[in-house]
Amino acid sequence: MTDAGMCECVVTPRGATRGNFGEGCSDQHPRSITLTSSRGHGPPVNVPGAFARRDLSGSGENSPHAFADHAIATLPCRNYDSSRIDERHPQMTSSTDRQPSLTTAERSWSPVVELRQYALHPGKRDVLIDLFDREFIESQEALGMRVIGQFRDVDDPDRFVWLRGFRDMATRAEGLKTFYGGPVWKAHRDVANATMIDSDNVLLLRPARQGSGFSTDVRSRPPRGAKGPGPGLVTATVYFLEARAENAMIDYFDRTLKPTLIDAGAAVLAFFVTEPSTNTFPTLPVRENENVFVWFAGFVDATTEVRGAADPSALNLSAVDAPGLNGPPQRLRLTPTARSLLTGSSRACPAVSPSRRGT
C-alpha cells in the first residue's frame, strides 16, 4: 500500500486494471422498444417511443467473444420534419458542419469527464450508493469537481457506474489530490473500499465536438436521504476504435444513430472521444492506450420487465458498418440513483438541441 492506500494494479486483457477506488418513420411502428443486455443476461427494459432494432454489441469490455452481431436495441425514425430544426442548433450535422456558437466550458459540465465502472462484492451496491450519495457528492463539488451522475447497472447487480466532470486536467489533479487527501475520504474510505473488487475501469473523455458534453440545464439535486431510483433510463455505448478513427465515427454517429434517437423521442445526452492527456493524478489509474467513442442517451420513461428469454432476431439494426471498430462495443443500461443529476429525463446536449426536453 502507498500512503494514499492504493493497492498494486494488475492489468487485465482490454487495459482495465484491478484495485480499490481512490484508496489513495411512421406511426405504424410500435410505440416501445426493448433494450436488452449486450452481455446476454439481465432483464430487458421496455422504453416507449420507438421500436426495437438490432445492433452490433459485445459482452463487455473484457469479452473473449469474437466481434459478432449481438442483440441490443436502437431506435427508428418517426415522422421527422427537418424544417423544424433550429438553424442555430442543428440536430443533425456532419462533423464538419456549422456548430452552435457555444463554449464547452460555459454550457457543459464536461470539458473532461471520467466514466467510472466499479465491480462490487455481491450484495454491496446499495451500501456503496447510500454512502456515496450521503458523503461523496457535496464534498467533491466543494472542491470544484462535478458529480454528474451515479447509476445502478440494470444488467449487473454488482456494478456501480458514475460520471465525474472537471474544468480541465490541471483542476482535475488539484481537486482529486485535495479530496483523496482530505478528511471526508479518509473518514469513509475503508467502508467504501470494502464494497469493491475493482474500481480501476475508468475512461478519461472529452466532448467529441463543441457543445457535445452534458447540458448544465438540469434538475435540482434531491437532498441527502433521498431514496429510490431517479427518473427514467440512461444508456451508454462505448465503441473501441482504431487509431485516428474518431472523425469517421463521429460522422457515422451523426448519420445513423443520432437522428434515429432524436426522432424516436430520446435525448442525446452527450457524446465523447478519448481525452489523450496524460493522467494528472496517477494514484487513480485510468485505461490508457484506449481510443474510444462514447455516447449517452436518455429515456424519460422506462420500465423493467423480467422475461424468461429475449429473441435476438426481434432486434434488427446492425452496426457492422461502423468505421474503425477495434472490438465489440459495450452497452450499459443505467438506472439513476435518487441523487443523480443526470437522469433519463435530462436535456439533450447543446450540440443537439438547446431546448430538447425539460427535466
Helices and strands as residue ranges (DSSP letters): E 32-35, E 45-48, G 82-84, H 104-107, E 112-120, H 125-135, H 138-141, E 146-153, E 159-166, H 169-180, H 183-194, E 196-207, E 233-240, H 246-252, I 253-257, H 258-263, E 267-274, E 292-299, E 303-304, G 312-314, E 330-336
